[in-house]
Amino acid sequence: MTTVIKSRRVDRKRRGSAHPLKRLLNYGHKYRKQIWWATICSILNKLFDLAPPALIGIAVDVVVKQQDSIIAQLGVRDIFGQFLILSALTVIIWILESVLEYAYERFWRNLAQNVQHDLRLDAYEHLQDLELAYFEERSTGGLMSILSDDINQLERFLDVGANDIIQVVVTVLIIGGAFFILAPGVAWMAMLPIPFILWGTFAYQNVLAPRYADVREKVGLLNSRLANNLTGITTIKSFTAEDYEISRLGLESEAYRRSNSKAIQLSAAYIPLIRMLILGGFTALLFYGGLAAVNGKISVGTYSVLVFLIQRLLWPLTRLGDTFDQYQRAMASTNRVMNLLDTPIAIHPGDISLPVEHVRGEVKFQDVTFNYQDRQAVIKNLSLDIPAGKTIAIVGSTGSGKSTLVKLLLRFYEVQSGTITLDGIDIQNLQLRDLRRCMGLVSQDVFLFHGTVAENIAYGTFDATQQEIITAAKIAEAHDFIMQLPQGYETIVGERGQKLSGGQRQRIAIARAVLKNPPILILDEATSAVDNETEAAIQKSLERITVNRTTIAIAHRLSTIRNADRIYVMEYGQFVESGTHEQLLEQNGVYASLWRVQSGLR
């Protein structure tokens, strides 16, 4: 699995303000072979697609000139033989055109599927490597819009638009060349609109680009609103805020509609304007070409070919509007996806390996200072020694920095100054995966995935047996309630575990940590959502699993940590008291005051 993940890592050089198409081509260098095959099939298909008008011209030539026709000059003077040859050529050309159309459809569509598949995985993989601060500054809906809608937009362009552009270019080159060979005197009339059409196309492209970038931005905001509302549907219902949320969603949707409307207003005018230019070229050829045929300057067969070809040349250009509409949407989406891939990873992955079985569990914070972005320091010159195999507890008021210590230890954030070491090694030098594998976190904010109870307990320990899962559940005092569920361990817990109570979710989270069997166990308000009876049962289990294991327990309920080897009281990012439960009571300070409040002594 690791090899597969590493093979998906892309070259993430900063590309700055490079054109999105160039950025896409730089990303897609591994698809060059597929692109070449698809392009070749598109070109050959268009060549055979343009052959029927030439066959019609030859047929007219046979009817008019008979024994003096083009085919007769090749040695076949019999009319029947000439039409037989024409019929055979027609069958061959149509078959080849059909085969090549099947081929380019397969190549382009498979290429589109491959690119969107790999790009989505690469973007998601890169997203997982970014620090938590990145996610705090962005909405889930906006990121979802990039990973789904933007990548799908790019896939739609590769599916159809790329082939259309190639075939239009081939059409202009082939037919333009044929015109100058067959009738140079009137060819310029047919070709005259093309520079204006191309100029108009690129002018439209420049005007549409910022409008479609705005469309992508608006759809990201809309998706963000939808994601937030679906996640918070219980809160919306409980506060009867349905009408309020519909109005807010209406504002976002209206902004998206107006942004799209502005883009559509411009793009819709493209085809009518191009048709007027095409009309000029077609009329000129029809009139002056007809006069040339009557005066004998060109043959009737050649005139027939030119009349058919002018339509094959100019009318496909009307599709350039739709094609470039797709192109601009795809480039706007490409920019958003590539900007995500180009986001630098602030957290160094580390290069020192530390296998779990070699971890003793000695943790030290040395003069650590940390603050969240644009906020005052949460941790201030803090030092803490946690001996291997010991249990320490950290208590304090909300916002004092307790949970931040855990985030720094797991390297969800990097310290601004000072060092944190594990077994004497700076954790910034440890391989990130090794660091996190040796720690088991039971958080106050429990997250369960949509799946079975057993799958959620085994999350992170994916090779666990059913018996190991059950044993872990029993230690976490979860087995009894699990067996009362409709399908026991195979019961689906719902998205975020919404089918379970808060206490049930927390016990499954504890079972997950027990099954992982880490050298370091971190309990961040691990029993905050359970009743007193369950808490007492879990506490007995935790006393068993914390033996000879480094344990960091963060708690508001002092009863859960009174047996810790050492308790630290934290206020405003610093430790103000420390000692055992009895020592802290004797000090008659902050801890003693909290104990009296919680135990009902005052």
C-alpha positions, 0 to 999 in steps of 0.5 A, a space after each residue: 500500500 505504501 508503494 502505491 501511495 508513494 507512486 502517486 506523489 507528483 513533482 510539486 514544483 512551484 509554477 507561479 503564474 503559469 498558464 493553466 494549460 501548461 500546468 496541466 500538461 506539466 502534470 500530465 507528462 505520464 499520459 503523453 503516450 495516450 495523448 499521442 495515440 488519441 491525437 493521431 486517431 482524431 487527425 486520421 478520423 478527420 481526414 477520412 471524414 473530409 474525404 466524402 466531399 472529394 468523392 462527390 466531386 469525382 462522381 460529378 466529374 465522372 457524370 459530366 466528363 465520363 471517359 475524360 474524368 479523373 478516374 478515366 485518366 488513371 486507366 479505367 475508362 468504363 463508366 461502370 468500372 469508375 463508379 465501382 471504384 468510387 463505391 469501393 473507396 466510399 465503403 473503405 473510407 466510411 469503415 476507416 472513419 468509423 473505426 477511427 472514431 471508435 478509437 479516438 472516443 476510447 482513447 480520449 474518454 479513457 484518458 479523461 477517466 485516468 486523469 481525473 482518477 489520478 488527479 483526485 487521488 493526488 490532490 486528496 493525498 496532498 491535502 492529507 499532508 497539509 497542516 491543520 491550520 490549512 483546514 481551519 482557514 478553508 471550508 470543507 465545502 470549498 475543498 469538496 468542490 475542488 476534489 469533485 466538481 472542478 476535477 469533473 469539469 476538467 474530465 468533461 473537457 478532455 472527454 469531448 473538447 480536446 478532440 473538437 479543437 484538434 479536429 477543427 485545426 485539422 479541418 482548417 489546414 486540410 480544407 484550406 490547402 485543398 482550396 488553394 490547390 483546386 481554385 486559388 482564384 476564389 480560395 481567399 474568399 472562403 478563407 477570409 472569415 477565418 482570421 476574424 473567427 479566430 481573433 473573435 474566439 481568442 478575444 472571447 477567451 480573454 474576456 470569459 476567463 475571469 468570469 469563469 474563475 468567478 463562477 468556480 469561486 461562487 460554486 465553492 462558496 455554495 458547496 461550503 454552505 450546503 456542507 455546513 448545513 447538512 452537517 449541522 442539520 440537528 442544530 438547524 432543526 432544534 433552533 427552527 432556523 430552516 427559513 433562515 438557512 434557506 434564505 442564506 442558501 438562496 443568497 449563495 445560490 443567487 450569487 452563483 446564478 448571477 455569476 453564471 449568467 454573466 458568463 452565459 450572456 457573453 458566451 451565448 453571443 459567440 455563435 450568432 456573431 460567428 455565423 455572420 462571418 461564415 455567411 460572408 465567406 459562404 456567399 462569396 464562394 457560392 457566387 464567384 465560384 459559380 461564375 468561375 465554373 460557368 466561365 470554365 475557369 474551374 470544373 463543375 466537379 471542383 465547384 461541387 467539392 468547394 461548395 461542400 467543403 466550405 460548409 465542412 470548413 466554416 460551420 464546425 467553427 461555430 462549435 468553437 464557442 461551446 468548445 472554448 466555453 468548456 475550455 475556459 471552465 476547465 482551465 478555471 478548474 485546473 487553476 484551482 486544483 493545481 493551486 491546491 497541489 502547489 500548496 507547500 507542506 509546512 510540516 517536515 515529514 522527518 527522516 529518523 525512523 523509530 519503530 513502535 516496538 522500540 519506543 520507550 515513551 519518555 516525552 519532554 517539552 523544553 521551553 515550548 512556546 506556541 500560538 495559533 495564527 494571529 492570536 496571542 501565545 497559547 503555550 508560553 515557555 512551558 517545560 514538562 518531563 513525562 517519564 516512560 511508563 508513567 501516567 501524568 494528568 493535566 487539568 485546568 480551565 477551558 482555553 488554558 492550552 491543555 489540548 494544544 499540548 496534545 496537538 503539538 505532541 502529535 505534530 498537528 502544529 509546529 512549535 514556534 520555539 523550544 523542542 519536544 523530544 520522544 526518547 531523546 529525539 526531537 519529534 521534528 526529526 522523527 518520521 511523521 508516520 512513526 511518531 503518530 503510530 506510537 500514540 493512541 489518541 482518545 479525543 473529546 470530539 469523537 469521530 466515527 466513520 460511516 461503517 460498522 462498529 467493528 470497522 470503527 474499532 479496527 480503524 488504524 489496526 486494519 488487520 485485527 481479528 474479530 476476537 481482538 476487536 471484541 477483547 478491546 471492546 470489553 476492556 473499553 466497557 463497550 461490548 455489552 451495549 454493542 451486543 444489544 445493537 440490531 446487528 451487534 458488531 456489524 451494526 452501521 453507526 451512520 455518518 459521524 456515528 449519529 446512530 449512537 449516543 455520545 457515551 457509546 461513541 466515546 467507548 468505541 473510541 477508547 476500544 479503538 485506542 486499546 486495540 492499537 496498543 500504543 506505547 503512549 496513550 493520550 486521553 483528552 477528556 476521554 470520559 466526558 460523554 459517559 455517565 458516572 457508572 460507565 465512567 467508573 467502569 471505564 476508569 477500572 479498565 484504563 487503570 489496567 491498560 495504562 500500566 507500564 504505558 506512558 499516559 497523558 490524561 487531560 480532564 475536567 473531572 478530577 475524579 478520573 485522574 486522582 490516581 495519576 503519578 503526577 498532576 499538572 495544573 495549567 493556567 494561561 499556557 503555563 503550569 502553576 501547580 504540580 504534584 500528586 492528588 494528596 500533595 496538591 490538596 495540601 497546597 490548598 491552591 487552584 487544584 484544591 479549590 477545583 476539587 472542593 467544587 467538584 466533590 461538593 465540599 463547598 
